[in-house]
Structure formats: structure tokens, C-alpha cells
Amino acid sequence: MVFDPRKLALLISSAQGSRSMNALAREADVAVSYISRLLRGKIDSPPSAQFLKKIADVSVGDITYTDLMQAAGHLSEAEINELQNNDSQDINWKERALIAEAENNELKRTLKMIQNFCERHIAE
């Protein structure tokens, strides 16, 4: 649980992607000057969890709230492990939902084909 300014700066830079600092600040609804100071290592204390959540919510790429919270020193190892376990469970549910949706779409296409076949052959 130690604030790592360099790691946090790298994560925020990755979350920024190709956007300008102004664009990131605008999308996250945070001060661009604060982002600038974080990226330049000019902040001695970690940003708030609320600030990190705002950055994570507009992140491009795979930077997570957990990553940012860890670099800011807000999470213990136990909390990190628990969150990563929960993230894995969330991914499994998302994967299952996507599979179910794909199967449902395939079923709809099959039923439509059967309906079209029946309509053609009943009309004859």
C-alpha cells in the first residue's frame, strides 16, 4: 500500500491514449493542471479514489480502476487479490452472456429459415 507516482503516471498516460491531456480532463471532468502535475511526478500524495474512478471510466485500453488504486497505494494485497478474483468472475458472466446472446441470435435465424420454408411450401 505505497503510493508509486511513477507507476501511476504511466497508467494515467496509458489511460489517456492518443487524446490530449485537455481531452482526457474534459472527458473525466477533472482539472487538466492536476493531470499534468501527476504525469510530471509533481504530486507527493496520492489522488483520491474518486479522481481515479473518473480516469478509469474514460480510459482507453485496459487500464482499470484497480490498477490505478493499487498504484496510488489505496489497496492492500488482500484487497487487490479479492478485486482481481471478482473481476475474473465478472468476465465469466460477461462471456456467458455473450455466448447466450450469440446462441439466441442463431436460434432466431434458424426459426426464420424454417418459417420461410414453411410459407413457401404451404403456399404451393
Legacy VTK file of the C-alpha trace (Angstrom):
# vtk DataFile Version 3.0
C-alpha trace
ASCII
DATASET POLYDATA
POINTS 124 float
0.000 0.000 0.000
2.597 2.506 -1.105
1.927 5.400 -3.453
4.006 4.875 -6.614
3.958 8.193 -8.519
5.924 6.837 -11.496
3.657 3.821 -11.941
0.555 5.979 -11.561
1.894 8.437 -14.155
2.480 5.578 -16.604
-1.005 4.198 -16.014
-2.663 7.590 -16.485
-0.619 8.153 -19.634
-1.790 4.784 -20.950
-5.373 5.608 -19.985
-5.006 8.867 -21.905
-4.110 7.062 -25.114
-3.741 9.351 -28.120
-6.027 12.015 -26.655
-4.667 15.322 -25.494
-4.410 15.984 -21.792
-7.195 18.546 -22.209
-9.454 15.947 -23.831
-8.800 13.439 -21.054
-9.507 16.063 -18.378
-12.689 17.177 -20.121
-14.000 13.619 -20.545
-13.149 12.690 -16.952
-14.374 16.015 -15.573
-11.110 16.680 -13.711
-8.597 19.531 -13.761
-6.052 19.327 -16.568
-3.481 21.003 -14.314
-3.813 18.147 -11.807
-3.333 15.523 -14.527
-0.291 17.441 -15.763
1.256 17.533 -12.294
0.589 13.809 -11.819
2.162 12.940 -15.174
5.243 15.033 -14.340
5.616 13.489 -10.874
4.909 16.777 -9.100
2.326 15.335 -6.680
3.543 13.991 -3.331
0.296 12.468 -2.103
-1.974 10.054 -3.970
-5.071 11.293 -5.783
-8.479 10.466 -4.376
-10.350 7.302 -5.227
-13.000 9.499 -6.879
-10.408 11.061 -9.195
-9.042 7.622 -10.111
-12.549 6.312 -10.829
-13.164 9.200 -13.218
-9.922 8.434 -15.072
-10.672 4.693 -15.185
-14.163 5.353 -16.561
-12.760 7.176 -19.622
-9.630 5.070 -20.023
-8.700 3.852 -23.473
-7.112 0.450 -23.357
-7.144 -1.940 -20.456
-6.261 0.340 -17.525
-8.616 -0.497 -14.675
-9.737 1.269 -11.542
-7.969 -1.471 -9.584
-4.683 -0.740 -11.402
-4.954 2.951 -10.577
-5.981 2.342 -6.964
-3.037 -0.017 -6.487
-0.516 2.469 -7.912
-1.984 5.187 -5.684
-1.443 2.967 -2.655
-5.121 2.796 -1.741
-5.340 -1.023 -1.803
-3.720 -3.753 0.273
-2.559 -7.001 -1.322
-5.613 -8.787 0.089
-7.948 -6.182 -1.422
-6.174 -6.420 -4.783
-6.485 -10.210 -4.815
-10.174 -10.007 -3.914
-10.859 -7.448 -6.659
-8.974 -9.478 -9.247
-10.995 -12.551 -8.270
-14.222 -10.547 -8.627
-13.047 -9.196 -11.995
-12.467 -12.769 -13.200
-15.972 -13.743 -12.105
-17.422 -10.695 -13.883
-15.594 -11.655 -17.066
-17.005 -15.185 -16.864
-20.534 -13.796 -16.559
-19.943 -11.424 -19.466
-18.595 -14.266 -21.597
-21.616 -16.407 -20.744
-23.979 -13.563 -21.609
-22.262 -13.052 -24.977
-22.447 -16.775 -25.743
-26.130 -16.882 -24.801
-26.806 -13.850 -26.998
-24.999 -15.456 -29.936
-26.922 -18.701 -29.449
-30.189 -16.759 -29.250
-29.384 -14.926 -32.493
-28.535 -18.224 -34.186
-31.803 -19.724 -32.974
-33.727 -16.717 -34.322
-32.055 -17.118 -37.735
-32.870 -20.834 -37.789
-36.506 -20.221 -36.858
-36.785 -17.560 -39.562
-35.416 -20.005 -42.135
-37.961 -22.659 -41.050
-40.757 -20.106 -41.199
-39.756 -19.043 -44.715
-39.513 -22.677 -45.830
-42.970 -23.477 -44.426
-44.542 -20.399 -46.007
-43.122 -21.325 -49.426
-44.212 -24.943 -49.250
-47.639 -24.357 -47.710
-48.428 -21.784 -50.413
-47.761 -24.380 -53.132
LINES 1 125
124 0 1 2 3 4 5 6 7 8 9 10 11 12 13 14 15 16 17 18 19 20 21 22 23 24 25 26 27 28 29 30 31 32 33 34 35 36 37 38 39 40 41 42 43 44 45 46 47 48 49 50 51 52 53 54 55 56 57 58 59 60 61 62 63 64 65 66 67 68 69 70 71 72 73 74 75 76 77 78 79 80 81 82 83 84 85 86 87 88 89 90 91 92 93 94 95 96 97 98 99 100 101 102 103 104 105 106 107 108 109 110 111 112 113 114 115 116 117 118 119 120 121 122 123
